[in-house]
Amino acid sequence: MADILCIGSLLWDIIGRSPSPMQMGADLPGRITRLPGGVALNIAAALARLGLRPALLSAVGRDAEGDELIAACGQLGIVTDHVYRSEDLPTGRYMAVEGANGLIAAIADAHSLEAAGDRILRPLFDGRLGREGRHWRGPIVLDGNLTQKLLSDIARTALFAKADLRIAPASPGKAGRLLPLVTMPNATIYLNVEEAGQICQRRFHGVEDAAKGLLEHGARRVLVTDGGNGCADATTQGILLATPPRVLVNRVTGAGDAFMAAHLAAETLGADRDSALDAALAAAARHVSGDIGT
């Protein structure tokens, strides 16, 4: 049985990292890693490390890479029984290049997830994880790699109405997909300042400005980050601000996922807003300062 559902991308992360600053066209020595990835997977893995039992709802091909990915998830303590396995769709991939000056470029190939559509949600209504009149009531992590249509359908369906819904955009380029979900009364949205700007179609100056803008846009609760510059946990009752620990940045891919997982885990285990925010910032700091070979 699962404590938390994580719905979204499950793929292979292929990350090239150099310890030196990089510019467009640079050709530098570094390390290239291949790890299980995707927003939903990254959050599920972090939740499992924190002692919770997450289950994934996603799409993976019935190919060798898919079999290897499912096996890797099992070793991480993640339930994959409900992952949709496709005969004709390949397992997805994410490729990124990072330097000492941050993310240089990234491409996410999540086309199989998009093509699978609402088939990944079947366990929520076919009796495995829920059914009519008995919908899932626990936490659900939802990432923005799903299609605009599916996210719009999720905003209208009763399947998610009773859940503690936690939402992440996946990337600035996909943040606009979340617009139908922003005003859901049971939604908490995690995003950075750039993603907030994409949703609200305006430029924000810092986390507090972005948080206020999202609340004005109809959001009930948002957590806005801006790298090492600060963080805001905002509700209609007020805005809580915090500053991340100062650390040496060795990697940036997955930092937002680490933040979100730690925050959700802390609140699931009963922490108050201040303590949960401190735990999330500490987890993100540990992630970005981790060895680039891990």
VODO-318026 format. One record per residue (C-alpha): residue number from 1; residue in one letter; x, y, z. Coordinates in Angstrom, 2 decimals, decimal comma. Layout:
N
<i = NUM; aa = A; east = X; north = Y; up = Z>
...
***
This chain:
294
<i = 1; aa = M; east = 0,00; north = 0,00; up = 0,00>
<i = 2; aa = A; east = 1,21; north = 3,51; up = -0,80>
<i = 3; aa = D; east = 1,22; north = 6,63; up = 1,41>
<i = 4; aa = I; east = 1,60; north = 9,11; up = -1,46>
<i = 5; aa = L; east = 0,91; north = 9,03; up = -5,20>
<i = 6; aa = C; east = 3,36; north = 10,68; up = -7,63>
<i = 7; aa = I; east = 1,88; north = 11,31; up = -11,07>
<i = 8; aa = G; east = 4,01; north = 12,44; up = -14,00>
<i = 9; aa = S; east = 7,32; north = 11,76; up = -15,68>
<i = 10; aa = L; east = 9,37; north = 8,62; up = -15,17>
<i = 11; aa = L; east = 12,40; north = 8,43; up = -17,47>
<i = 12; aa = W; east = 16,18; north = 8,24; up = -17,66>
<i = 13; aa = D; east = 18,15; north = 11,36; up = -16,72>
<i = 14; aa = I; east = 21,34; north = 11,79; up = -18,77>
<i = 15; aa = I; east = 23,26; north = 14,66; up = -17,17>
<i = 16; aa = G; east = 26,60; north = 16,09; up = -18,29>
<i = 17; aa = R; east = 28,29; north = 18,21; up = -15,63>
<i = 18; aa = S; east = 31,48; north = 20,26; up = -15,77>
<i = 19; aa = P; east = 33,09; north = 21,85; up = -12,68>
<i = 20; aa = S; east = 33,99; north = 24,87; up = -14,84>
<i = 21; aa = P; east = 31,74; north = 27,70; up = -16,04>
<i = 22; aa = M; east = 30,28; north = 27,00; up = -19,48>
<i = 23; aa = Q; east = 29,05; north = 29,16; up = -22,34>
<i = 24; aa = M; east = 27,28; north = 28,24; up = -25,56>
<i = 25; aa = G; east = 29,52; north = 26,05; up = -27,71>
<i = 26; aa = A; east = 31,86; north = 25,11; up = -24,86>
<i = 27; aa = D; east = 33,61; north = 21,72; up = -24,98>
<i = 28; aa = L; east = 34,92; north = 20,89; up = -21,50>
<i = 29; aa = P; east = 35,86; north = 17,82; up = -19,44>
<i = 30; aa = G; east = 33,36; north = 16,64; up = -16,85>
<i = 31; aa = R; east = 31,19; north = 13,71; up = -15,91>
<i = 32; aa = I; east = 28,17; north = 12,18; up = -17,62>
<i = 33; aa = T; east = 25,70; north = 10,23; up = -15,48>
<i = 34; aa = R; east = 22,62; north = 8,16; up = -16,30>
<i = 35; aa = L; east = 20,15; north = 7,88; up = -13,46>
<i = 36; aa = P; east = 16,43; north = 7,17; up = -12,99>
<i = 37; aa = G; east = 14,73; north = 10,56; up = -13,29>
<i = 38; aa = G; east = 11,70; north = 12,61; up = -14,12>
<i = 39; aa = V; east = 9,95; north = 15,00; up = -11,74>
<i = 40; aa = A; east = 7,53; north = 12,41; up = -10,35>
<i = 41; aa = L; east = 10,31; north = 9,84; up = -9,93>
<i = 42; aa = N; east = 12,72; north = 12,29; up = -8,30>
<i = 43; aa = I; east = 10,11; north = 13,30; up = -5,75>
<i = 44; aa = A; east = 9,06; north = 9,70; up = -5,13>
<i = 45; aa = A; east = 12,69; north = 8,66; up = -4,57>
<i = 46; aa = A; east = 13,22; north = 11,48; up = -2,07>
<i = 47; aa = L; east = 10,00; north = 10,57; up = -0,24>
<i = 48; aa = A; east = 11,10; north = 6,94; up = -0,03>
<i = 49; aa = R; east = 14,45; north = 8,01; up = 1,46>
<i = 50; aa = L; east = 12,50; north = 9,95; up = 4,08>
<i = 51; aa = G; east = 10,63; north = 6,81; up = 5,15>
<i = 52; aa = L; east = 7,39; north = 7,16; up = 3,18>
<i = 53; aa = R; east = 5,91; north = 4,70; up = 0,68>
<i = 54; aa = P; east = 5,27; north = 6,45; up = -2,66>
<i = 55; aa = A; east = 3,64; north = 4,92; up = -5,73>
<i = 56; aa = L; east = 4,14; north = 6,14; up = -9,29>
<i = 57; aa = L; east = 1,48; north = 6,69; up = -11,93>
<i = 58; aa = S; east = 3,30; north = 7,19; up = -15,21>
<i = 59; aa = A; east = 4,06; north = 5,58; up = -18,57>
<i = 60; aa = V; east = 7,09; north = 3,46; up = -19,44>
<i = 61; aa = G; east = 7,78; north = 1,45; up = -22,56>
<i = 62; aa = R; east = 7,93; north = -2,34; up = -22,63>
<i = 63; aa = D; east = 11,52; north = -2,11; up = -23,78>
<i = 64; aa = A; east = 14,86; north = -2,94; up = -22,18>
<i = 65; aa = E; east = 15,28; north = 0,61; up = -20,87>
<i = 66; aa = G; east = 11,80; north = 0,45; up = -19,35>
<i = 67; aa = D; east = 12,46; north = -2,89; up = -17,63>
<i = 68; aa = E; east = 15,71; north = -1,51; up = -16,23>
<i = 69; aa = L; east = 13,97; north = 1,66; up = -15,05>
<i = 70; aa = I; east = 11,18; north = -0,23; up = -13,28>
<i = 71; aa = A; east = 13,76; north = -2,45; up = -11,55>
<i = 72; aa = A; east = 15,73; north = 0,62; up = -10,43>
<i = 73; aa = C; east = 12,57; north = 2,14; up = -8,95>
<i = 74; aa = G; east = 11,95; north = -1,01; up = -6,96>
<i = 75; aa = Q; east = 15,43; north = -0,78; up = -5,48>
<i = 76; aa = L; east = 14,63; north = 2,80; up = -4,43>
<i = 77; aa = G; east = 11,57; north = 1,64; up = -2,48>
<i = 78; aa = I; east = 9,00; north = 3,01; up = -4,94>
<i = 79; aa = V; east = 5,81; north = 1,14; up = -5,84>
<i = 80; aa = T; east = 5,55; north = 0,73; up = -9,63>
<i = 81; aa = D; east = 2,66; north = -1,76; up = -9,79>
<i = 82; aa = H; east = 0,37; north = 0,89; up = -11,30>
<i = 83; aa = V; east = 2,72; north = 2,30; up = -13,97>
<i = 84; aa = Y; east = 1,25; north = 2,03; up = -17,47>
<i = 85; aa = R; east = 3,53; north = -0,13; up = -19,65>
<i = 86; aa = S; east = 3,15; north = 0,55; up = -23,36>
<i = 87; aa = E; east = 3,95; north = -1,90; up = -26,15>
<i = 88; aa = D; east = 4,45; north = 0,81; up = -28,77>
<i = 89; aa = L; east = 5,77; north = 3,83; up = -26,83>
<i = 90; aa = P; east = 9,48; north = 4,07; up = -25,89>
<i = 91; aa = T; east = 10,77; north = 4,89; up = -22,42>
<i = 92; aa = G; east = 11,39; north = 8,62; up = -22,03>
<i = 93; aa = R; east = 14,68; north = 10,45; up = -21,58>
<i = 94; aa = Y; east = 15,87; north = 13,79; up = -20,18>
<i = 95; aa = M; east = 19,22; north = 15,27; up = -21,22>
<i = 96; aa = A; east = 20,89; north = 18,26; up = -19,55>
<i = 97; aa = V; east = 24,26; north = 20,03; up = -19,55>
<i = 98; aa = E; east = 25,38; north = 21,87; up = -16,42>
<i = 99; aa = G; east = 28,41; north = 23,98; up = -15,61>
<i = 100; aa = A; east = 29,67; north = 25,74; up = -12,51>
<i = 101; aa = N; east = 27,42; north = 28,63; up = -13,58>
<i = 102; aa = G; east = 24,26; north = 26,48; up = -13,52>
<i = 103; aa = L; east = 22,07; north = 24,80; up = -16,09>
<i = 104; aa = I; east = 23,25; north = 25,48; up = -19,65>
<i = 105; aa = A; east = 20,59; north = 23,59; up = -21,61>
<i = 106; aa = A; east = 18,15; north = 20,70; up = -21,25>
<i = 107; aa = I; east = 15,76; north = 18,69; up = -23,39>
<i = 108; aa = A; east = 12,96; north = 16,52; up = -21,98>
<i = 109; aa = D; east = 11,59; north = 13,76; up = -24,20>
<i = 110; aa = A; east = 8,35; north = 12,93; up = -22,38>
<i = 111; aa = H; east = 6,33; north = 12,26; up = -25,53>
<i = 112; aa = S; east = 5,37; north = 8,76; up = -24,39>
<i = 113; aa = L; east = 3,83; north = 10,13; up = -21,21>
<i = 114; aa = E; east = 1,87; north = 12,66; up = -23,23>
<i = 115; aa = A; east = 0,74; north = 10,00; up = -25,70>
<i = 116; aa = A; east = -0,43; north = 7,69; up = -22,89>
<i = 117; aa = G; east = -2,83; north = 10,41; up = -21,72>
<i = 118; aa = D; east = -5,44; north = 9,45; up = -19,13>
<i = 119; aa = R; east = -4,48; north = 5,78; up = -19,29>
<i = 120; aa = I; east = -1,97; north = 6,49; up = -16,52>
<i = 121; aa = L; east = -4,88; north = 7,51; up = -14,22>
<i = 122; aa = R; east = -6,86; north = 4,27; up = -14,53>
<i = 123; aa = P; east = -5,80; north = 2,94; up = -11,09>
<i = 124; aa = L; east = -7,56; north = 5,94; up = -9,50>
<i = 125; aa = F; east = -10,99; north = 4,79; up = -10,67>
<i = 126; aa = D; east = -10,77; north = 1,07; up = -11,50>
<i = 127; aa = G; east = -10,62; north = -0,06; up = -7,87>
<i = 128; aa = R; east = -6,86; north = -0,40; up = -7,44>
<i = 129; aa = L; east = -6,32; north = 3,02; up = -5,80>
<i = 130; aa = G; east = -9,86; north = 4,36; up = -5,82>
<i = 131; aa = R; east = -13,29; north = 4,09; up = -7,36>
<i = 132; aa = E; east = -16,52; north = 6,03; up = -7,70>
<i = 133; aa = G; east = -17,53; north = 7,32; up = -4,27>
<i = 134; aa = R; east = -14,19; north = 6,35; up = -2,70>
<i = 135; aa = H; east = -11,58; north = 8,56; up = -4,29>
<i = 136; aa = W; east = -7,98; north = 8,86; up = -3,07>
<i = 137; aa = R; east = -7,79; north = 11,15; up = 0,01>
<i = 138; aa = G; east = -4,06; north = 11,22; up = 0,68>
<i = 139; aa = P; east = -1,29; north = 13,36; up = -0,81>
<i = 140; aa = I; east = -0,86; north = 13,41; up = -4,60>
<i = 141; aa = V; east = 2,18; north = 14,89; up = -6,33>
<i = 142; aa = L; east = 1,34; north = 16,05; up = -9,85>
<i = 143; aa = D; east = 3,90; north = 17,34; up = -12,33>
<i = 144; aa = G; east = 3,44; north = 19,51; up = -15,40>
<i = 145; aa = N; east = 4,76; north = 16,98; up = -17,90>
<i = 146; aa = L; east = 1,17; north = 15,88; up = -18,49>
<i = 147; aa = T; east = -0,65; north = 17,40; up = -21,45>
<i = 148; aa = Q; east = -2,63; north = 20,62; up = -21,21>
<i = 149; aa = K; east = -5,83; north = 18,68; up = -21,91>
<i = 150; aa = L; east = -5,20; north = 16,07; up = -19,21>
<i = 151; aa = L; east = -4,33; north = 18,73; up = -16,62>
<i = 152; aa = S; east = -7,52; north = 20,60; up = -17,54>
<i = 153; aa = D; east = -9,53; north = 17,38; up = -17,12>
<i = 154; aa = I; east = -7,88; north = 16,77; up = -13,73>
<i = 155; aa = A; east = -8,98; north = 20,22; up = -12,58>
<i = 156; aa = R; east = -12,61; north = 19,30; up = -13,33>
<i = 157; aa = T; east = -12,78; north = 15,65; up = -12,26>
<i = 158; aa = A; east = -13,86; north = 14,43; up = -8,83>
<i = 159; aa = L; east = -10,93; north = 11,98; up = -8,76>
<i = 160; aa = F; east = -8,64; north = 14,60; up = -7,17>
<i = 161; aa = A; east = -11,16; north = 16,66; up = -5,22>
<i = 162; aa = K; east = -10,48; north = 15,00; up = -1,83>
<i = 163; aa = A; east = -6,70; north = 14,69; up = -2,17>
<i = 164; aa = D; east = -3,93; north = 16,83; up = -0,70>
<i = 165; aa = L; east = -2,76; north = 17,95; up = -4,14>
<i = 166; aa = R; east = 0,86; north = 19,11; up = -4,54>
<i = 167; aa = I; east = 1,74; north = 20,48; up = -7,99>
<i = 168; aa = A; east = 5,05; north = 21,22; up = -9,75>
<i = 169; aa = P; east = 5,41; north = 22,76; up = -13,24>
<i = 170; aa = A; east = 8,37; north = 20,54; up = -14,34>
<i = 171; aa = S; east = 9,96; north = 23,47; up = -16,23>
<i = 172; aa = P; east = 9,32; north = 27,14; up = -17,05>
<i = 173; aa = G; east = 8,29; north = 26,14; up = -20,56>
<i = 174; aa = K; east = 5,50; north = 23,95; up = -19,19>
<i = 175; aa = A; east = 4,36; north = 26,20; up = -16,33>
<i = 176; aa = G; east = 1,48; north = 27,62; up = -18,36>
<i = 177; aa = R; east = -0,08; north = 24,15; up = -18,49>
<i = 178; aa = L; east = -0,90; north = 24,47; up = -14,78>
<i = 179; aa = L; east = -3,25; north = 27,42; up = -15,24>
<i = 180; aa = P; east = -6,47; north = 25,33; up = -14,89>
<i = 181; aa = L; east = -5,17; north = 23,90; up = -11,58>
<i = 182; aa = V; east = -4,12; north = 27,15; up = -9,91>
<i = 183; aa = T; east = -7,47; north = 27,94; up = -8,31>
<i = 184; aa = M; east = -8,21; north = 24,41; up = -7,03>
<i = 185; aa = P; east = -8,98; north = 24,80; up = -3,30>
<i = 186; aa = N; east = -6,95; north = 21,73; up = -2,32>
<i = 187; aa = A; east = -3,85; north = 22,57; up = -4,38>
<i = 188; aa = T; east = -0,41; north = 23,63; up = -3,15>
<i = 189; aa = I; east = 1,81; north = 24,78; up = -6,02>
<i = 190; aa = Y; east = 5,63; north = 24,64; up = -5,94>
<i = 191; aa = L; east = 7,48; north = 26,77; up = -8,50>
<i = 192; aa = N; east = 10,25; north = 29,28; up = -9,05>
<i = 193; aa = V; east = 9,97; north = 32,97; up = -9,89>
<i = 194; aa = E; east = 10,32; north = 32,40; up = -13,63>
<i = 195; aa = E; east = 7,58; north = 29,77; up = -13,63>
<i = 196; aa = A; east = 5,33; north = 32,06; up = -11,61>
<i = 197; aa = G; east = 5,85; north = 34,71; up = -14,26>
<i = 198; aa = Q; east = 4,86; north = 32,27; up = -17,00>
<i = 199; aa = I; east = 1,59; north = 31,46; up = -15,24>
<i = 200; aa = C; east = 0,69; north = 35,08; up = -14,48>
<i = 201; aa = Q; east = 2,12; north = 36,49; up = -17,74>
<i = 202; aa = R; east = 4,14; north = 39,18; up = -15,98>
<i = 203; aa = R; east = 7,63; north = 39,76; up = -14,63>
<i = 204; aa = F; east = 8,15; north = 39,40; up = -10,88>
<i = 205; aa = H; east = 10,90; north = 40,87; up = -8,71>
<i = 206; aa = G; east = 11,64; north = 38,22; up = -6,12>
<i = 207; aa = V; east = 9,73; north = 35,48; up = -4,33>
<i = 208; aa = E; east = 7,41; north = 37,71; up = -2,29>
<i = 209; aa = D; east = 6,29; north = 39,62; up = -5,37>
<i = 210; aa = A; east = 5,70; north = 36,35; up = -7,24>
<i = 211; aa = A; east = 3,78; north = 34,83; up = -4,31>
<i = 212; aa = K; east = 1,48; north = 37,86; up = -4,09>
<i = 213; aa = G; east = 0,90; north = 37,73; up = -7,84>
<i = 214; aa = L; east = -0,12; north = 34,06; up = -7,71>
<i = 215; aa = L; east = -2,49; north = 34,67; up = -4,79>
<i = 216; aa = E; east = -4,07; north = 37,51; up = -6,75>
<i = 217; aa = H; east = -4,40; north = 35,04; up = -9,62>
<i = 218; aa = G; east = -6,58; north = 32,83; up = -7,41>
<i = 219; aa = A; east = -4,08; north = 30,40; up = -5,89>
<i = 220; aa = R; east = -4,80; north = 29,19; up = -2,34>
<i = 221; aa = R; east = -1,23; north = 28,22; up = -1,44>
<i = 222; aa = V; east = 2,10; north = 28,56; up = -3,25>
<i = 223; aa = L; east = 5,76; north = 27,94; up = -2,44>
<i = 224; aa = V; east = 8,01; north = 30,11; up = -4,59>
<i = 225; aa = T; east = 11,79; north = 29,65; up = -4,80>
<i = 226; aa = D; east = 14,57; north = 31,68; up = -6,41>
<i = 227; aa = G; east = 17,76; north = 29,66; up = -6,04>
<i = 228; aa = G; east = 19,84; north = 31,03; up = -3,19>
<i = 229; aa = N; east = 17,94; north = 34,32; up = -3,10>
<i = 230; aa = G; east = 15,02; north = 33,28; up = -0,94>
<i = 231; aa = C; east = 11,79; north = 31,34; up = -0,64>
<i = 232; aa = A; east = 8,16; north = 32,18; up = 0,14>
<i = 233; aa = D; east = 5,37; north = 29,99; up = 1,53>
<i = 234; aa = A; east = 2,24; north = 32,00; up = 0,82>
<i = 235; aa = T; east = -1,42; north = 31,44; up = 1,65>
<i = 236; aa = T; east = -4,40; north = 33,75; up = 1,81>
<i = 237; aa = Q; east = -3,59; north = 34,07; up = 5,54>
<i = 238; aa = G; east = -0,09; north = 35,45; up = 5,02>
<i = 239; aa = I; east = 3,38; north = 34,99; up = 3,52>
<i = 240; aa = L; east = 6,27; north = 33,23; up = 5,27>
<i = 241; aa = L; east = 9,72; north = 34,17; up = 3,96>
<i = 242; aa = A; east = 13,00; north = 32,28; up = 4,43>
<i = 243; aa = T; east = 16,58; north = 32,34; up = 3,12>
<i = 244; aa = P; east = 18,35; north = 29,15; up = 1,95>
<i = 245; aa = P; east = 21,66; north = 28,09; up = 3,51>
<i = 246; aa = R; east = 24,76; north = 29,28; up = 1,64>
<i = 247; aa = V; east = 26,47; north = 26,28; up = 0,02>
<i = 248; aa = L; east = 28,83; north = 25,50; up = -2,84>
<i = 249; aa = V; east = 26,67; north = 24,66; up = -5,88>
<i = 250; aa = N; east = 27,82; north = 21,49; up = -7,66>
<i = 251; aa = R; east = 24,56; north = 20,63; up = -9,44>
<i = 252; aa = V; east = 21,15; north = 22,16; up = -10,01>
<i = 253; aa = T; east = 19,03; north = 19,51; up = -11,78>
<i = 254; aa = G; east = 16,57; north = 18,06; up = -9,26>
<i = 255; aa = A; east = 16,97; north = 20,76; up = -6,59>
<i = 256; aa = G; east = 13,32; north = 21,80; up = -6,83>
<i = 257; aa = D; east = 12,24; north = 18,17; up = -6,59>
<i = 258; aa = A; east = 14,34; north = 17,70; up = -3,43>
<i = 259; aa = F; east = 12,78; north = 20,85; up = -1,95>
<i = 260; aa = M; east = 9,23; north = 19,73; up = -2,71>
<i = 261; aa = A; east = 9,70; north = 16,18; up = -1,43>
<i = 262; aa = A; east = 11,23; north = 17,29; up = 1,86>
<i = 263; aa = H; east = 8,50; north = 19,88; up = 2,41>
<i = 264; aa = L; east = 5,70; north = 17,40; up = 1,68>
<i = 265; aa = A; east = 7,27; north = 14,71; up = 3,84>
<i = 266; aa = A; east = 7,69; north = 17,12; up = 6,76>
<i = 267; aa = E; east = 4,07; north = 18,28; up = 6,59>
<i = 268; aa = T; east = 2,80; north = 14,72; up = 6,14>
<i = 269; aa = L; east = 4,62; north = 13,79; up = 9,35>
<i = 270; aa = G; east = 3,06; north = 16,74; up = 11,23>
<i = 271; aa = A; east = 5,59; north = 19,59; up = 10,98>
<i = 272; aa = D; east = 4,37; north = 23,19; up = 11,16>
<i = 273; aa = R; east = 4,91; north = 25,66; up = 8,29>
<i = 274; aa = D; east = 8,19; north = 27,06; up = 9,63>
<i = 275; aa = S; east = 9,73; north = 23,66; up = 10,33>
<i = 276; aa = A; east = 8,58; north = 22,22; up = 7,00>
<i = 277; aa = L; east = 10,07; north = 25,16; up = 5,10>
<i = 278; aa = D; east = 13,39; north = 24,83; up = 6,97>
<i = 279; aa = A; east = 13,48; north = 21,10; up = 6,16>
<i = 280; aa = A; east = 12,81; north = 21,78; up = 2,48>
<i = 281; aa = L; east = 15,53; north = 24,43; up = 2,19>
<i = 282; aa = A; east = 18,05; north = 22,18; up = 3,97>
<i = 283; aa = A; east = 17,24; north = 19,30; up = 1,61>
<i = 284; aa = A; east = 17,68; north = 21,49; up = -1,47>
<i = 285; aa = A; east = 21,00; north = 22,78; up = -0,12>
<i = 286; aa = R; east = 22,25; north = 19,23; up = 0,45>
<i = 287; aa = H; east = 21,22; north = 18,32; up = -3,08>
<i = 288; aa = V; east = 22,94; north = 21,19; up = -4,90>
<i = 289; aa = S; east = 26,11; north = 20,82; up = -2,83>
<i = 290; aa = G; east = 26,29; north = 17,04; up = -3,41>
<i = 291; aa = D; east = 29,13; north = 15,42; up = -5,32>
<i = 292; aa = I; east = 28,63; north = 15,80; up = -9,09>
<i = 293; aa = G; east = 29,27; north = 12,11; up = -9,59>
<i = 294; aa = T; east = 26,15; north = 11,09; up = -7,66>
***
